Amino acid sequence: MATLSKPKRQYRRIQRPKMKICTWCGAEYQAIRSDSLYCSASCTTLASLQRLRNAKPEEYEARLKKNAQKAKEKRYEQIEIEKRMKLAEEEKLKQQIQAQKREAKNLIETEKREKEEFQLRQKQATFNVRKTFLTSSDYKKSWKQEQLELQPNIQAAELDMLYEKHVEDSLDKLRNSLGL
């Protein structure tokens, strides 16, 4: 449907005025629409109110109850929506708090694990240093000399066997003391 521009519409109205009589107040008016019955919005409102007053009381009450019920349902829907939104916000906050707790717990566990790993590395380093010292040739010589001074008629093979036993015992004691 093609719409006419404002000047063309005004021209058409001037050329073909539609004069009607208002069914409420009886005034003559120029109708914009061909199906209009009233000259103004106030006449339309007054006529509508009069129709409501003249309607059967049962129909009027039924309409009022229906409108009241619709308003009540609409309000209940709004309350339900508000409750759901509030519950959703509370649930979201709970999830955020739980996520923060999990992150804090994970951080603490990570720090604890790193500390334990660091301590284990330190113990292993201590063990390795002590093992290197016990197996060094200087320590072996000094230990053998000490043993020869204590037991001068000990055999070389027996001395080597005692040294190996001494090293193993020392390393076992060190492992137990470090908790390895």
Secondary structure, DSSP 8 states (H G I E B T S, - for coil): -----HHHHHHHHHHS--EEE-TTT--EEE-SSTT---SSHHHHHHHHHHHHHHS-HHHHHHHHHHHHHHHHHHHHHHHHHHHHHHHHHHHHHHHHHHHHHHHHHHHHHHHHHHHHHHHHHHHHHHHHHHHHHHTSHHHHHHHHHHHHHHSTT--HHHHHHHHHHHHHHHHHHHHHHHT-
